[in-house]
Amino acid sequence: MRNGKKRKVLIVDGEANLRLLYGTNFKMSGYKVSLAATGAEAVVFAKTEKPDLVILDLKLPDNDGFDTMAALLHEDQHLPVIINTGYSHFRADIRSWSADAFMIKSSNVDELMNKAAELLQREQNVGTAKLQHG
């Protein structure tokens, strides 16, 4: 938690079952969670909810996740993004390099949650360092 507030995670996935699985696990771990099924929903949630982290699938019903990631990073260039996809070949796509992490989808949520916690801790450490030296 940051300043006593729950960290906000936006989960963007076109697959309802995985979206709910991930969302439930993050909520049970103390995160505030927003769920989006499309890229358009994700951009709206990001503008209104100001998430601390986005977990993004690359295959969305309305566009590819790369377009969504570009729109999200246009709003907040420091927003940590985890690409979470079932398509490992996207790892070689230069557009995926804008993400902070690239993961292959799994019903085992532990690895995803550990990566999210790691990125959020890193962001918190960067913010603390800026306050101390800035």
Order of alpha helices (4+ residues) and beta strands (2+ residues): beta-alpha-beta-alpha-beta-alpha-beta-beta-alpha
